[in-house]
């Protein structure tokens, strides 16, 4: 067998030259592993397989052309394979990709294709030696896991993140066709009392029963999902404004007829409260609709059992809406016309106060003006559904800088909405999968609040980002409700401690206790810690003593639109 190129993750080792004998057990080992080695002569386009090619391509198939193989590949996957192949041919990474192929009977199989070119003395690629491995079963398992993520395991209804996707799609349709929809948030009263008295299984049975009755009293076009541990969300589509209250009262009336499904418990009536937001009148994004419907639900619960409250914006909120629209228009122009840029703020090493890397902060400029911080830009983007475009632009801008400056490390901030955005992950994968040199110099920051909206979803997102070699930071730690045990589940690389704990810590015993506890946990999990906003030499001394490795704040360098590296 000719020498094969050896691979490590993200690196290609030069192929071994010459010929060496095949050990007698090699063919059996390859067959047992289910691998299908091949040699592709690029000049003649002749692809020769070693092993049971018939199992994948049909009886008698041992040789085919590259074009014939391409004809078997799913059209959706072919561009990805061609791009990866072209990158490898140009010497910019390994040939490593997955795609679907059809066998002789028309059945579809997923394969993992990995290989390396052998080049002549002039560096021209002459052959490609590779291995195909069928990974259909793994892909099925991944699809099952994705399906479990999309649906609540207890009730079978949509999960919160999947409900948000459905709401976003319904909202886009309503905007295009000038329609009206609504999000109804239904909260179960007294569920904690059931759990305290009868245990979590009893509470689960109540949740399942409420879900069944929501199914029975709503239309087939309405979408139901779990909003929280004791609440459901219902996307009502269509739903004119004058039908929102009658629909909510119908649901609450139906639930009021239910009795506890817990055997052996004294019979008592279940009750619920509901809140709602009308779309697009009261909210322009799924995230905003959920926030406002849940705020209305909280107010309904405060008023008592069986109450319904529809969200009504205050005059201050209407004024903020006008400001947001103006900010959104400025941001739209900046996205179209290239008016976005970065300001860079250093994160310095605690021991030396020398910058270790820089955080990228978005700035906006119009008509050749100086870049400025737009206070409402991110809020406006979230409200108007422009976060995907903004976060994608941020990613591309940061990677462009990393490509141009090989000694620079940058961190970028993501909206909480991007944690469940598969398109952003695909974009990250497309740009960095073959560039480990760039990936190791990129840090992605998500806020603690965003991570805690759906900790399982966040953990999956973080794992996929880290698999590419990118580090992940949990920003504003301590500002929300993350417990130290969640740090293990999220498996981040860096914790950025909220400035409220760091400024004046030398004189605040409570904050000192928090930071000591965090330092112990961080060392146990091998986490790096960034202290945001130390205000004095005494603060710095205390933080160094607790093992904090990095500082950030205007004390160490204000954001500057002039790149510090020149």
Secondary structure, DSSP 4 states (H G I P E B T S, - for coil): -BPPPPEETTEEPPPPPSB-PPPTTHHHHHHHHTEEEEEEETTTTEEEEES-THHHH-TT-SEEEHHHHHHHB-HHHHHHHHHHHHHHHTTSS-EEEEEEEE-TTS-EEEEEEEEEEEE-TTS-EEEEEEEEEE-HHHHHHHHHHHHHHHB-TTT-SBPHHHHHHHHHHHHHHHHHHT--EEEEEEEETTHHHHHHHH-HHHHHHHHHHHHHHHHHHS-TT-EEEEEETTEEEEEEES--HHHHHHHHHHHHHHHHT-B---TTSPP-B--EEEEEEEETTTBSSHHHHHHHHHHHHHHHHHH-TT-EEE----HHHHHHHHHHHHHHHHHHHHHHHT-EEEEEEEEEETTT--EEEEEEEEEE--TTPPPB--TTHHHHHHHTT-HHHHHHHHHHHHHHHHHH-TT--EEEE--GGGGG-HHHHHHHHHHHTT-HHHHTTEEEEEEHHHHHHSHHHHHHHHHHHHHTT-EEEEEEETSS---HHHHHHHT-SEEEE-HHHHTTGGG-HHHHHHHHHHHHHHHHHT-EEEEE---SHHHHHHHHHTT--EEESTTT---BSS-TT-
